[in-house]
Amino acid sequence: MNYLKTLMDLYRLKRNVKLSKEKMRSLQDRKLRKLLRSAWEHSSYYRMTFENAGITEEQLDTLPLSCFPTIDKQELLEHFDELVTVPDLKQENLRKFDAEEKADRKPYQGKYHVVHSSGSTGKPGYFVYDENAWNQMLQGIIRAALWNMSMPQILRLLVKRPRIVYIAATDGRYGGAMAVGDGIDGVGASQLYLDIKTPVTEWVRQLKEFRPNIVIGYPSAIKILAQLMENGEVSLDMERVISCGEPLGTSLRAYLEKVFRAPVVNIYGASESLALGVEVSPKDGMLLFDDMNVVEVENGVMYLTCLYNDTQPLIRYRLSDRLTLQAPGEGEIPFTKAVGLLGRNEDVLWFEDGRGNREFLHPLAIEGFCIEGLRDYQFRQTTKDTFEMYAETDHSASRERIRQEMLKQMGRILSEKKLDYVQFYVNFVNEILPDIRTGKKPLILKGKVA
């Protein structure tokens, strides 16, 4: 990315935040119609599915998006070669590239950025961005990372050549690691990668040498850095903390804000579209980037249409995230809000009463827990009607006080879900660590239900 072009593109993208709701809808619709026409003309898969749904070329400019067919990851894997709009992209060739080439930021054929995503079939799935789509996505991520900063403030920050540390899983074609690296290059900053599997002693050595002033990474990994600071093992002066890759609960956010004494920005993204939204305050909610995507929710199911990727069009693509949508109010930023839960369907606990009635509880239902001294938590279901909560607390906190408050608040949530028959227990642990393989903290610890 060219530095001056990056700043100019960022300036233009930031202006969308000041659009009226009507102009935002118009911008979104123009991009949508352009995408639909491109898919019709260049993707044999989409043309076939549109025609099978009774959609004609004349209707592409007027038909509501909800009338178009949906697609899921399995279908993408099965029809990859017919879905993409360029003939030189073949799924088997991408698998070969992924297996044989070093997992770095080098584009496939010098022009396609390949993001790896594992699938339930056991075969990897790939999301491909051409240079134009990749640069648009990077602009969205940079805008999110520097949210609530004016262009003069951004320029003053960048003039100082920020030193940015990225902490996550970095040894594969992970979209976050690749995008962060290219984005940091684009704004002319220095960068340090810390892999979640690297020994902490090596973290400490590199952090002391690099002295970062901005941290980006999985919240569970950033938490480890915060603990190193609390323990006095490293001393850092952070200007910004940027969380991505997994849900950020209110308690963990409060802990990070306390330790780093810096704004905490939470970026929402997925391999299918790495720039989906941003959250700077739990009370304001997650703002979805309507100028880059269309997000729909029908019968509890989320569908994504990515408006900036013509090479691998994703139109009404099913994601497993769970959320509800709220339109912007008068005078607010013209972006849709994601309200309620932001998490994967697989992160759900299902319970059953003695009569066979089933009901679920999502662990993020307690993301609003704001109990002083509570840092982090995990769940483990033990039987069809019991579960355990593992809690990590500040060293000086009263665990009995936290236990009573957790029991009280969780009891209220279970009552609202008509899960009064479910029993639960709170167990305190010294530390909740991310999975060593993925670098992410599982909300639910897997264990066989009796």
C-alpha positions in Angstrom: 0.0 0.0 0.0 1.2 3.5 -0.9 1.4 5.7 2.3 -0.1 8.9 0.8 -2.8 6.9 -1.1 -3.7 5.1 2.1 -4.3 8.3 3.9 -6.4 9.8 1.1 -8.5 6.6 0.8 -8.9 6.6 4.6 -10.0 10.2 4.6 -12.6 9.4 1.9 -13.9 6.3 3.8 -14.1 8.2 7.1 -16.5 10.7 5.4 -19.1 8.0 5.1 -19.6 8.1 8.8 -21.1 11.6 8.3 -23.6 10.5 5.6 -27.3 10.7 6.3 -29.2 7.4 6.7 -30.8 7.9 3.3 -27.4 8.5 1.6 -25.9 5.5 3.3 -28.7 3.2 2.1 -28.3 4.7 -1.4 -24.5 4.0 -1.4 -25.1 0.5 -0.1 -27.7 -0.2 -2.8 -25.5 1.1 -5.6 -22.7 -1.2 -4.5 -25.1 -4.1 -4.2 -26.5 -3.7 -7.7 -23.0 -3.5 -9.1 -22.0 -6.7 -7.3 -25.2 -8.6 -8.5 -24.5 -7.6 -12.1 -20.9 -8.7 -11.9 -21.9 -12.0 -10.4 -24.5 -12.5 -13.2 -22.1 -11.7 -15.9 -18.9 -13.5 -14.7 -20.0 -16.3 -12.3 -21.7 -19.3 -13.8 -22.7 -20.5 -10.4 -24.6 -17.3 -9.5 -26.2 -17.0 -12.9 -27.5 -20.5 -12.6 -28.8 -20.1 -9.0 -30.4 -16.7 -9.9 -32.1 -18.2 -12.9 -33.3 -21.3 -10.9 -34.9 -18.8 -8.5 -36.8 -17.2 -11.3 -34.6 -14.0 -11.3 -34.1 -12.3 -14.7 -31.3 -9.9 -15.7 -33.8 -7.0 -15.7 -34.6 -7.6 -12.0 -31.0 -7.3 -10.8 -31.4 -3.6 -10.3 -34.7 -3.6 -8.4 -35.4 -6.9 -6.7 -34.9 -6.9 -2.9 -31.9 -8.8 -1.7 -34.1 -11.0 0.4 -35.4 -12.5 -2.9 -32.0 -13.9 -3.9 -30.9 -17.4 -3.0 -28.6 -18.0 0.0 -25.4 -20.0 0.1 -23.4 -21.6 2.9 -19.8 -22.8 3.3 -20.5 -26.3 2.2 -21.9 -25.1 -1.1 -19.0 -22.7 -1.5 -16.6 -25.6 -1.2 -18.5 -27.7 -3.7 -18.9 -24.9 -6.3 -15.8 -22.8 -5.7 -14.5 -23.0 -9.3 -17.8 -22.0 -10.9 -18.5 -19.3 -8.2 -15.4 -17.2 -8.7 -15.4 -14.6 -11.5 -11.9 -15.2 -12.8 -10.8 -18.4 -14.7 -7.3 -18.6 -13.2 -8.6 -19.4 -9.7 -9.1 -23.1 -9.0 -9.7 -24.6 -5.6 -7.2 -27.5 -6.0 -4.5 -25.1 -7.1 -5.1 -23.0 -4.0 -4.8 -26.1 -1.8 -1.5 -26.9 -3.5 -0.3 -23.3 -2.9 -1.4 -23.5 0.7 0.4 -26.8 1.3 3.6 -26.1 -0.6 4.3 -22.4 -0.2 5.4 -20.7 3.0 2.5 -19.2 5.0 3.4 -15.5 4.6 1.7 -12.5 3.0 2.9 -13.3 -0.5 -0.2 -13.2 -2.8 -1.1 -16.2 -5.0 0.1 -15.6 -8.6 1.2 -12.2 -7.3 -2.3 -10.8 -7.2 -4.7 -12.8 -5.0 -4.6 -12.7 -1.2 -5.7 -16.1 0.1 -7.2 -16.5 3.6 -7.4 -20.0 5.0 -10.4 -21.2 6.9 -10.9 -24.7 8.2 -14.2 -26.3 7.6 -16.4 -29.1 9.1 -15.7 -31.3 6.1 -12.0 -31.6 7.1 -10.9 -29.8 3.9 -9.8 -26.2 4.2 -11.9 -23.5 2.7 -10.3 -20.4 1.0 -11.5 -16.8 0.8 -9.8 -14.9 -2.0 -9.3 -11.2 -2.3 -7.8 -9.5 -5.4 -5.7 -6.4 -4.8 -8.6 -3.9 -5.1 -10.8 -5.9 -2.6 -7.8 -6.4 -0.2 -7.0 -2.7 -0.2 -10.6 -1.8 0.4 -10.8 -4.2 3.3 -7.5 -2.8 4.8 -9.0 0.7 4.7 -12.0 -0.7 6.6 -9.7 -2.2 9.3 -7.6 0.9 9.6 -10.7 3.0 10.0 -11.9 0.7 12.7 -8.6 0.6 14.5 -8.4 4.4 14.6 -12.1 4.8 15.3 -13.1 8.1 17.0 -9.9 9.8 15.9 -9.9 12.8 13.5 -7.6 12.9 10.6 -5.3 15.5 12.3 -5.1 13.2 15.3 -4.4 10.2 13.0 -1.6 12.2 11.3 0.0 13.2 14.6 -0.1 9.5 15.7 1.5 8.3 12.4 4.2 11.0 12.3 5.5 9.4 15.5 5.9 6.1 13.7 3.9 3.9 16.0 5.3 0.6 17.2 2.6 -2.1 16.9 2.7 -5.5 18.4 0.3 -8.2 17.1 -0.4 -11.1 19.4 -2.3 -14.1 18.0 -1.8 -17.2 16.0 0.6 -16.1 13.3 1.9 -19.3 11.7 -0.8 -19.7 9.0 -2.8 -17.8 6.3 -4.9 -16.3 9.0 -6.8 -13.3 7.7 -6.2 -11.2 10.8 -2.4 -11.7 10.8 -2.1 -11.0 7.0 -4.4 -8.0 7.1 -2.7 -6.5 10.2 0.7 -6.9 8.6 -0.3 -5.2 5.4 -2.3 -2.5 7.2 0.7 -1.7 9.4 2.9 -1.4 6.4 0.4 0.9 4.8 0.5 3.4 7.6 4.3 3.3 7.8 4.4 1.8 11.3 6.9 -0.6 12.9 5.6 -4.1 13.8 6.3 -7.0 15.9 4.5 -10.4 15.7 4.2 -12.5 18.8 2.8 -16.0 18.2 0.6 -17.4 20.9 2.8 -20.6 21.0 6.0 -18.6 21.7 7.2 -19.0 25.3 6.3 -16.1 27.5 10.0 -15.5 28.4 10.6 -14.8 24.7 7.6 -12.5 24.7 9.1 -10.5 27.5 12.5 -10.2 25.8 11.0 -9.0 22.5 8.6 -6.6 24.2 11.3 -5.0 26.2 13.4 -4.6 23.1 10.6 -3.4 20.8 8.7 -1.2 23.3 5.3 -1.2 21.5 2.8 1.6 22.0 -0.2 -0.1 20.3 -1.3 -3.7 20.7 -3.5 -5.7 18.4 -4.6 -9.3 18.9 -7.0 -11.8 20.3 -8.4 -10.5 23.6 -7.4 -13.6 25.4 -3.8 -13.1 24.2 -3.9 -9.3 25.0 -5.0 -10.4 28.5 -1.7 -12.3 28.9 0.2 -9.1 28.1 -1.8 -7.2 30.6 -0.9 -9.8 33.3 2.8 -9.4 32.4 2.4 -5.6 33.0 0.5 -6.1 36.2 3.3 -8.5 37.4 5.9 -5.9 36.6 7.6 -8.2 34.0 7.2 -5.6 31.3 6.5 -1.8 31.4 4.7 -0.4 28.4 3.0 2.9 27.6 0.1 2.0 25.3 -1.9 4.5 23.2 -4.4 2.1 21.9 -5.6 -1.5 22.4 -7.2 -3.2 19.4 -9.1 -6.5 20.0 -10.1 -8.8 17.2 -10.6 -12.5 16.3 -12.9 -13.5 19.2 -15.6 -12.0 21.4 -14.6 -9.4 23.9 -16.7 -9.6 27.1 -17.4 -6.6 29.3 -15.4 -7.8 32.2 -12.3 -8.4 30.1 -12.7 -5.1 28.4 -12.8 -3.3 31.8 -9.7 -5.2 32.9 -7.8 -4.2 29.8 -8.8 -0.6 30.1 -7.7 -0.5 33.7 -4.3 -2.1 33.1 -3.4 -0.3 29.8 -5.1 3.0 30.6 -5.9 3.4 26.9 -8.9 3.2 24.6 -10.0 -0.4 23.8 -11.3 -0.9 20.3 -13.0 -4.1 19.3 -13.0 -5.0 15.6 -15.6 -7.5 14.2 -14.6 -9.5 11.2 -14.6 -12.9 9.6 -12.6 -14.7 6.9 -15.4 -14.0 4.5 -15.1 -10.2 5.2 -12.4 -9.1 7.5 -14.0 -5.7 8.0 -17.5 -6.2 9.4 -17.7 -3.6 12.2 -16.3 -1.9 15.3 -17.2 -1.4 18.9 -15.6 1.2 21.1 -18.1 1.1 24.0 -20.5 -1.8 25.1 -23.3 0.7 25.7 -23.0 2.0 22.1 -22.9 -1.5 20.7 -21.2 -2.9 17.6 -21.5 -0.7 14.5 -21.7 -2.7 11.3 -20.0 -1.2 8.2 -23.0 -0.8 5.9 -20.8 0.9 3.3 -18.8 -2.4 2.9 -21.3 -5.2 3.6 -25.0 -6.0 3.9 -25.9 -8.0 7.0 -29.3 -9.6 7.2 -30.9 -11.7 10.0 -33.8 -14.0 9.1 -35.3 -16.3 11.7 -32.2 -16.0 13.8 -29.8 -16.8 10.9 -27.2 -14.3 9.8 -26.5 -13.7 6.1 -23.5 -11.7 4.8 -23.2 -10.0 1.4 -19.7 -8.6 1.0 -19.9 -5.5 -1.3 -16.3 -5.0 -2.2 -15.1 -8.5 -3.3 -16.0 -9.1 -7.0 -13.5 -11.9 -7.5 -15.2 -14.3 -5.0 -18.7 -12.9 -4.6 -20.4 -13.8 -1.4 -24.1 -13.0 -1.8 -26.4 -13.9 1.1 -23.7 -16.2 2.6 -24.7 -17.9 5.8 -22.5 -17.2 8.9 -22.9 -19.0 12.2 -22.8 -15.8 14.2 -25.8 -14.9 16.3 -27.0 -11.3 16.5 -30.0 -9.0 16.2 -30.0 -5.8 14.2 -31.0 -2.3 15.1 -31.3 0.5 12.6 -29.5 3.8 13.4 -31.5 6.5 15.2 -31.9 10.1 14.2 -28.6 12.0 14.4 -26.6 8.8 15.0 -23.8 7.3 12.9 -25.6 5.8 9.8 -24.5 2.3 10.5 -26.7 -0.6 11.6 -26.0 -1.8 15.2 -25.4 -5.5 16.1 -27.3 -5.9 19.3 -27.2 -8.8 21.7 -25.0 -11.8 20.9 -21.9 -11.9 18.8 -20.6 -15.4 18.8 -20.7 -18.7 17.0 -23.6 -21.1 17.1 -21.3 -23.9 18.2 -20.6 -21.8 21.4 -24.0 -22.7 22.8 -25.0 -24.9 25.8 -28.2 -26.9 25.3 -30.1 -28.1 28.3 -33.0 -30.6 28.7 -35.6 -30.9 31.4 -37.2 -34.2 32.7 -39.9 -33.9 30.1 -37.6 -33.7 27.1 -38.0 -29.9 26.6 -34.8 -28.3 25.2 -33.5 -24.8 25.6 -30.1 -23.1 24.9 -27.9 -20.7 26.8 -25.2 -18.7 25.0 -22.1 -18.0 27.1 -22.1 -14.4 25.8 -25.5 -13.9 27.5 -23.3 -12.9 30.5 -21.0 -10.6 28.5 -22.8 -7.8 30.4 -21.5 -9.1 33.7 -19.6 -6.2 35.2 -18.5 -7.5 38.5 -15.6 -5.7 40.1 -12.6 -8.1 40.3 -13.9 -10.6 37.7 -11.4 -10.8 34.8 -12.5 -13.7 32.6 -14.7 -16.9 32.5 -15.3 -20.2 30.7 -18.1 -22.8 30.8 -18.2 -26.5 30.9 -21.5 -28.5 30.6 -21.4 -31.5 32.9 -24.9 -33.0 32.4 -28.1 -32.3 30.5 -29.2 -29.9 33.3 -25.9 -28.7 35.0 -22.9 -26.7 34.1 -19.8 -25.2 35.7 -18.4 -21.7 35.3 -14.6 -21.2 35.7 -13.8 -17.7 36.9 -10.5 -15.8 36.9 -10.3 -12.9 39.3 -8.0 -10.1 40.3 -5.5 -11.3 43.0 -6.8 -8.9 45.6 -10.5 -9.5 44.9 -12.9 -11.3 47.3 -13.8 -14.5 45.6 -16.8 -15.1 47.9 -18.3 -11.7 47.0 -17.7 -12.5 43.3 -19.2 -15.9 43.6 -22.4 -14.6 45.2 -22.8 -11.9 42.6 -22.2 -14.4 39.8 -24.8 -16.8 41.3 -27.3 -13.9 41.6 -26.8 -12.6 38.1 -26.7 -16.0 36.4 -29.8 -17.1 38.3 -31.7 -14.1 36.9 -30.5 -15.0 33.3 -31.6 -18.6 33.7 -34.9 -17.6 35.0 -35.5 -15.3 32.0 -34.6 -18.2 29.7 -37.0 -20.5 31.6 -34.0 -22.6 32.7 -34.7 -22.5 36.4 -34.2 -26.3 36.6 -30.6 -25.9 35.5 -28.0 -26.1 38.3 -24.6 -24.4 38.0 -21.5 -24.0 40.1 -18.6 -21.4 40.2 -15.1 -22.7 40.3 -12.2 -20.3 40.6 -8.9 -20.8 38.7 -5.7 -19.0 38.8 -5.6 -18.3 35.0 -7.7 -18.9 31.9 -5.4 -19.4 28.9 -6.1 -19.6 25.2 -6.0 -22.8 23.3 -2.3 -23.4 22.4 -3.3 -24.6 18.8 -5.6 -21.7 17.8 -4.4 -18.9 20.1 -8.1 -18.3 21.0 -9.9 -18.8 24.2 -12.8 -21.3 23.9 -15.9 -20.0 25.6 -16.9 -23.6 26.2 -14.5 -26.3 27.4 -15.5 -29.5 25.7 -16.5 -32.3 27.9 -18.8 -35.2 27.6 -22.3 -34.6 28.8 -23.5 -37.4 31.0 
